[in-house]
Amino acid sequence: MSDDTEDVEVAPDNRSKSQKQESAALANLSGYGDDSELNASKAVANLKKFDNAKSKARDAEIRELAKVKVDDADINLLVEEFEIERSKAEHTLRKCQGDVTAAMQQLVNE
């Protein structure tokens, strides 16, 4: 008797952990999984979850930046030297933890 089954060699999954997570997130986001059909309502719900998470992260970043103390003189210096709006100067300075030198370097590199 002959054996009709073939020996199938399964290739090892050499993807990194982050690649596997990205792949799973993409499958979840699209609503298209292994053997499931595309589900538009599930995709929309997942997009809303993603947007909410992104919004919460942005709000948290804004709260953290608001805690950073910046000198008015440093803001004025950035405004005058780089000819940028006051809000951009203040935001850059806060992102650099109030370090005017680091803020200048960041603005030069933009």
Secondary structure as a PSIPRED ss2 file (coil, helix, strand):
# PSIPRED VFORMAT (PSIPRED V4.0)

   1 M C   1.000  0.000  0.000
   2 S C   1.000  0.000  0.000
   3 D C   1.000  0.000  0.000
   4 D C   1.000  0.000  0.000
   5 T C   1.000  0.000  0.000
   6 E C   1.000  0.000  0.000
   7 D C   1.000  0.000  0.000
   8 V C   1.000  0.000  0.000
   9 E C   1.000  0.000  0.000
  10 V C   1.000  0.000  0.000
  11 A C   1.000  0.000  0.000
  12 P C   1.000  0.000  0.000
  13 D C   1.000  0.000  0.000
  14 N C   1.000  0.000  0.000
  15 R C   1.000  0.000  0.000
  16 S C   1.000  0.000  0.000
  17 K H   0.000  1.000  0.000
  18 S H   0.000  1.000  0.000
  19 Q H   0.000  1.000  0.000
  20 K H   0.000  1.000  0.000
  21 Q H   0.000  1.000  0.000
  22 E H   0.000  1.000  0.000
  23 S H   0.000  1.000  0.000
  24 A H   0.000  1.000  0.000
  25 A H   0.000  1.000  0.000
  26 L H   0.000  1.000  0.000
  27 A H   0.000  1.000  0.000
  28 N H   0.000  1.000  0.000
  29 L H   0.000  1.000  0.000
  30 S H   0.000  1.000  0.000
  31 G C   1.000  0.000  0.000
  32 Y C   1.000  0.000  0.000
  33 G C   1.000  0.000  0.000
  34 D C   1.000  0.000  0.000
  35 D C   1.000  0.000  0.000
  36 S C   1.000  0.000  0.000
  37 E C   1.000  0.000  0.000
  38 L C   1.000  0.000  0.000
  39 N C   1.000  0.000  0.000
  40 A H   0.000  1.000  0.000
  41 S H   0.000  1.000  0.000
  42 K H   0.000  1.000  0.000
  43 A H   0.000  1.000  0.000
  44 V H   0.000  1.000  0.000
  45 A H   0.000  1.000  0.000
  46 N H   0.000  1.000  0.000
  47 L H   0.000  1.000  0.000
  48 K H   0.000  1.000  0.000
  49 K H   0.000  1.000  0.000
  50 F H   0.000  1.000  0.000
  51 D H   0.000  1.000  0.000
  52 N H   0.000  1.000  0.000
  53 A H   0.000  1.000  0.000
  54 K H   0.000  1.000  0.000
  55 S H   0.000  1.000  0.000
  56 K H   0.000  1.000  0.000
  57 A H   0.000  1.000  0.000
  58 R H   0.000  1.000  0.000
  59 D H   0.000  1.000  0.000
  60 A H   0.000  1.000  0.000
  61 E H   0.000  1.000  0.000
  62 I H   0.000  1.000  0.000
  63 R H   0.000  1.000  0.000
  64 E H   0.000  1.000  0.000
  65 L H   0.000  1.000  0.000
  66 A H   0.000  1.000  0.000
  67 K H   0.000  1.000  0.000
  68 V C   1.000  0.000  0.000
  69 K C   1.000  0.000  0.000
  70 V C   1.000  0.000  0.000
  71 D C   1.000  0.000  0.000
  72 D H   0.000  1.000  0.000
  73 A H   0.000  1.000  0.000
  74 D H   0.000  1.000  0.000
  75 I H   0.000  1.000  0.000
  76 N H   0.000  1.000  0.000
  77 L H   0.000  1.000  0.000
  78 L H   0.000  1.000  0.000
  79 V H   0.000  1.000  0.000
  80 E H   0.000  1.000  0.000
  81 E H   0.000  1.000  0.000
  82 F H   0.000  1.000  0.000
  83 E C   1.000  0.000  0.000
  84 I C   1.000  0.000  0.000
  85 E C   1.000  0.000  0.000
  86 R H   0.000  1.000  0.000
  87 S H   0.000  1.000  0.000
  88 K H   0.000  1.000  0.000
  89 A H   0.000  1.000  0.000
  90 E H   0.000  1.000  0.000
  91 H H   0.000  1.000  0.000
  92 T H   0.000  1.000  0.000
  93 L H   0.000  1.000  0.000
  94 R H   0.000  1.000  0.000
  95 K H   0.000  1.000  0.000
  96 C C   1.000  0.000  0.000
  97 Q C   1.000  0.000  0.000
  98 G C   1.000  0.000  0.000
  99 D C   1.000  0.000  0.000
 100 V H   0.000  1.000  0.000
 101 T H   0.000  1.000  0.000
 102 A H   0.000  1.000  0.000
 103 A H   0.000  1.000  0.000
 104 M H   0.000  1.000  0.000
 105 Q H   0.000  1.000  0.000
 106 Q H   0.000  1.000  0.000
 107 L H   0.000  1.000  0.000
 108 V H   0.000  1.000  0.000
 109 N H   0.000  1.000  0.000
 110 E C   1.000  0.000  0.000
